[in-house]
Each structure stands twice: as structure tokens, then as C-alpha cells.
Amino acid sequence: MAASVLGAVMTGSGAAAEVSYTMLDFSQLDGWEKDNHASALKVFLETCPDLKDQDWHSLCALAQSQAPKLAQPDGSLAARSFFELFFRPVLIEDGAPALFTGYFEPELEGSRYRTARYRYPVYKMPPEASINSPWLSRRDILTGDAMQGRGLEIAWVDDPVELFFLQIQGSGRIKLNSGGTLRVGYGGANGHPYRSIGMEMVRRGIYKAHQVSAQVIKSWVRRNPVDGSELLLHNPSYVFFREIRKIRPSKGPLGAMNRSITTLRSLAVDPKYTPLGAPVWVEKDGETKMRRLMIAQDTGSAIKGAQRGDIFYGTGDSAGQAAGRLRDPGRMVVLLPIQRGFALVPDGF
């Protein structure tokens, strides 16, 4: 589950609009020939075996046959030929401008046991929360006794603000004081709607909209511990976690396809418009332009719209800072199997 840093901070909703489909030629994709297509194909192979439709299934088998060539000197050229032969670029638009944000895997300091320093619990989901929706609010969970004495704590961390943002991201790593790392993933929620902390700060006149970011919110809450704690309770939504044991430390967190995602190659999308598992050509503008082929392997509550993409930036503070600054325009073009592309755009180019 992805949650863009700024997207979750400032999320809003828009009205539905008519969807248009335009088929492009690969020569119309800015920078297409310069990308490392072998890298993108490796990421495609991570999730394509899970695609069930026959056209995707066949393309995955073809991609797997290309795998031995990827390590060769001309591996990127072979991968590029694969995409150009079996896909067609389709620009899907719903009237809203393109927006790229970023997300990351947080890394917190924690312990398996409660101590004076590590006293903020990372909870797994209680059975009744999955039966009753909505269940208790964030305020009820954190200030009441419904969670007490039940052994629902996966770990304890030392920073309630970082824990709040771990819930926004939906997954993360906890560096244990005893050594080693514990990985947690999304385990469910209490069923309450998300309320934006950033929008609430703007409403209260604390900041203007353009000033709000994850780092700004964290800094303000820490400088104002009483009011800051109360501000975080403004969001009634609460995310529970589960311990992830099957992923190697070198791999990325699990995305919506229950497979590891890859730094700067995995993209969170709105599956209403972009099929999960599909290659997506990203043309991100802004201060630092990005032109590369990514794979739609994740979703997020703030990722809504045909031209809405959330780029995975990796793990830790530096990734979080890069992701937190990202709010850029551009264009995203979905690569679809040939027959599927022509079904959407019967007249072709």
C-alpha cells in the first residue's frame, strides 16, 4: 500500500470526468531510447507471473524467455525490442493534470519490548476491528484501554510522530536495539476515513498550503508536543501492521501485488485506469526531470486519477526527504498489450 508523502498530507477528492485514450508511437515518448530497459524488464518479471489475463500471461512467458539476455552487453536493447514489439503506448486521461508524488519505506528505531525509551506500540489488528467497521477511532485506540494487555504489540518505537507517518506509508522497517531489523506491512485499518493533517493546519492558519510537507508537520508537532499530539488525533483513521518475514533485507517492501517493489522502478497508480503489473512510461517534469520506464505495482488511498503516479524512492531518511519534496507535473503513458491497446483505441494513431 503506497501513500505519497504530500498526497496523504494534502489529499482531496475530485469529480469524475470522461476518460480519453490516445495511442502513441514509441518515438513520441521523450527519452525512451535512453532508458535502461533491461532494468525495467527485470522489475516487470517480479510481478508478471501473477497476471491472470491471457494476453498478459503470454507476454510474461515471452518476457521470461528474454531473461537470460538481460545480463548481456546488449541486454537493454533486447529488452527495449521486447517492449516495442509486444506493447503499444496509450495515453489515458481523465481531464485532470498529471501529478507525480513520491513515497518511501520509513526506518524507525525500536525494540521487541517496552522500555523507557521505546514506549509507543506498533499494533497488529485485533479480531473485532476486522468484523466491525468502522471500529474505534485513533483517539479511542490511543487513549483508551481496548488494546491493553492483549499481546497485540509487534514492537515498540521511540517516536510517535514517525509512527504516525509509518501508518501513512503503510509499511516500514524497525531497527531493533538488540540488533537486526524487523519489517512490518499493512495489516488492516479501523475503517474511519483519513483526515489530512496538512489540510487541518492550513484550516487553522498555522501554515499556507504551499508550505506544508511531511517534514514541516513533523517539526511543528515536535516543537508543540501538547498541541501536536492533539493535532495527530484529528485523523481518526488508524492503520494496523503485520510482521513481514519472507522478504530478504535487500528487497523492497511489499506493494499491492504482494511482491517486493523496486526503488525508482515501481509506481503506485489508480488501478481504475492503469492495470496493476503494466509498464508505465514516466515523464516527470519539475526541478529534476525523470524519463524512465516503471512498473505499476502498487496503489494508494491518495492516488486517484488516470494521470496520477506515486514513485517509490526507497528506504530510510534520504529516500523520505526526496519523496517528501516531490510534487511535479508531467505525463504518464501506459504500455498495453497490442490487442488490448487497439481495443481501447480502434482507430490507432
N, C-alpha and C positions, 0 to 999 in steps of 0.2 A: 504494500500500500504506500503510495507516494503522497507527500504533501509538500508542495513548494513552500519555501520559507515565506516569501512575500505573499504568495497566493493564499496561504492559510491565515496569514496575519490580516490581509485586507480583502478577503473573498467577498464577492457579491454575486447576484444572480441576474440573468437577463432573459428577455423573452425569446421564444423560439422563432426561428427565421427559416425561409426557404433555403434548401441546400442545392448547390450547383456543383457540377462535375465537369472538369476540363482536362482532356488528355493532352499531355505534353510530350515532347521528344527529349531524349536524354541530353541533346545538345542545348536545350533550354534550361538545364539545371546548372546554375552558376557554380563553377569549380568542381563539377562532377569528376572530370578526368584526373584531378589532382589528389583525390582522396585515396586512403589505403583500403581498398575494397576487400582485401583478404581479411583484415581485422573485422570488418563489418560482417562478413560471411561466417566467421567463427562465432560471433555473437548470435547470428541468425540460427546457427546449428544448435545453440544451447536450448532453444525453445521450439524449434520447428517440429520435432518429433511428437509434440503434444497437440499439434494442429490436426483436427479430425476431418475437415472437408477434403474431398478427393483431390481438388486442384492443388491445395496447399500440401497435402500428403505426397503427391507426386513430385512437387518441386523440392520438398525436403529430401526425398530419396535422391534426386539429382544433385542437390547440394552436398549430401553426404559422399557422393561419388567424386566430388571436387576436393574433398578434404585433404587427400594426400598431396595435392598440388600446391596447397597454401604455403607450405614451407619452402617451396622452390623459389629461385630468384624472380621468376615471372608470376608468382602466386597472386599478386594483386591484379595483374592483367587478366589472369584466368577467372578470378572472382568477378571482376568488372564485366567480363564477357558473359558470365552466368547471369548476372542481373539484367544486362541489356538484352539477352536472348529470350528470357522467360518472363520478364515483367514489363509493365508499362507504367510510366509516371502519371498519376492522376492528382490534380489539384482539387481538393474538396473544400468548399467554402460555404459558410452559413451567414455571411453578411457582417460578421464581427471581425475586427482586425486581428492579425496574428499576434500572439503574445507568448514569449518564452520566459519561463522562470526556471529555477534550479532547486534541487533537493539533495540531501546527503544522508549519510548514516552517522548519527551522533556517537560520540565515545564519552562515557561517563566514568567517574571514579566510584567504586562501590565495594560491597562486602556481602558475603553469604549470610552474615549475622549482623544484628543491630549492635551498634556501638555508639559512643558519644558523638563521634563524627558522622557515621553513616546511620542516619535515623529516618530517612524518607523512603517508604516502601515502594517497590515495584510489584504491583499485584497481578496475579493471574485472575481469570474471570470466575466469579462464584457461579454455581449452577443456576441459581434463581435469576441472575441477570440475563441469562440466555432465554429464559422462559417468559419473563415479564419485561416488556419493552414499551415505553421507557421504564427503566429501573430508577434507582436513587440518583440524584444529581451529584455533580462533583462536590458541591458543598456538603451534602449528606454523607458522601463516602469519606471525605477527608476530615470532617468534624464530628461525625457520629461514631458509633461502635459496631456497625454492621460487619466490618471486616476484621474486627479484633479477635484474636485467639483462635483462628481457624486454619492457620498454616498456609495462608494464601500468598505469602510474600515469596517472590522468586529471589529477590536480593534487596539490599538497602543501599541508597546512594547518598551523597553528601550535599546535593544542591537541588532544592525543589524547583528552581527556575529551569535548570537543564532537564529535569524530569518532565516538566510541563512541555518543553519543546521536543523531548523524546516522544511524547504522546502525539504531537503534531506530525512528526516524521513517520511514526508507526513501527519503527524498528531501530535497533542500535546495538552497540557493544558496551559492556561494562567491564572495565579493567579492575580486577579484584585485588584487594590489598594483600591477599595471601599468595598472589601470583596467578598468572593465566588470565583468560578473558572469557566472559560469559556473553553469549549472544541472545538477544530477545527479538521476537517478531510480534506482529499484531495478533492479538488473541481474542478480540471482540470489543464491544463498546456498550455503554449503558443505555443507548437509544435516544439520548437527548440531542437536539440539533446543535451544531457548532456555532458559537457566537465569537466573532472576531474581537480579539483583544485590541488589535491596532485600530479598528474602527471605533471601539469604545473610547480609546484615548483621544481620538480625533473629536468624537462627540463631546467629550468633557473639556475640550480646549487645551489639552496637555501638549499636543503636537498637531501640526498640519499633516494632511495625508501624504505629501511627498517626503516628509521627514521620517515616517515610520518604517522601521525594519526590525528584524529579529534582534539584532544587537542593541538597537535603541530601546526596545522593550525590556530586554534583559538588564541593561544598565539602569533603567528607571526603576524597575522593581527592586533591584538590589540597593539602590540609594534610598528607597522609600519602603522599607520592609513591611510595615503595617499596612499602608495603603496598597502596596504592591501585592501582598498576599490576597487582599480583598479583591483587587483587580483580576487576578487569575481565576478567582471563583466566579467571576462574571460569565465565564464559559461553562455551562452546565454539562457539556459533553465530557466523558471520561473514557479513556482507552485502557484496556487490559492487555497483558502480554502473555506470551508463552515462550518457554526456553527453546532455542533452536540448537540442536545438537549435531545435525547431519551435514553442516556446511563446513568445509575447510576454512581456516582463518584467512587464507589467501584469496578466497572468493568473496564476491559482494553479497549483500543481503538478498533475501527472497523478495521477488516482485509479485505482481498479481497473478502471474502464471506459475507461482510456487517454484520458481527456478532462480538461481543467482543472477543478479543484474551486474552490468559492467560499466565502469567509470567512463563517462563521455561517449558511450555507445548505446546505452539503454535510455529509453524515453518513456515517460508516462504520458498517456493520451486519454482522450474520451472515446471509449470503445463504441459509443453510439455512431461514430463516424469512421474511426480507424480500427481495423481488426487487430486484436492482440496477436503479436507474433509477426506482423507485417514490417518490412523495411520501410523506413521513412527518411526521405532526404530533407535535411535541416539546413535552411539558410537563415541563420540568426544574424541580425544586424546589431547596431549599438556600438559601444566603445570598443569591444573586442569582437570582431566578426568571426563567425564559425560556419564552415561549409563542410558537412560530413554526413555520411550515411549512418543512421541509427536504427535500432530495432524497437518497435513498440512492445514493451514487456511489462508495463506497469500502468496503474491507474491512480487516481487520487480524488478526494472529495472536492477539491478546488479546481480540478482540471476538467473544465466543461467547455465544449465547443470544437468545431471542426479544425480550427487553426490555433489550438491551444496545446502547447507542449511543455513538459517539465523534464529538464535534463538532469540525469544523475551525475553528481560531481565527485562521488567517492566517500571516504570515511574520515572523520576527525575534524578538528577545528579549521584547518586551512580549507578543506572542502566546504565546510559550513559557511565560512566567510565569503568564498567565491559564489556559492549558491545564493547566499543572502543578498548579494548585490545585484543579482540578475533580474531584470525586468525589461526585456528587449523586444522590439518588433522584428519582422522578417517574413518568412514563408516556410511552410512545411508541405511536402509533396509525398503522397503515399505511393509506394510501388506495389501494384496489384498483379496477380497472375493475368496473363494476356486475355483469356476469355472473360474473366471477371471484370477487367478494365473495360472491354468493349461492350459488356452487358450494361455498364453504367453510362458509357459514352458511345452509343451506337454509331454516331457519325464519325467517330475517331477524331483526328486532329482538326 
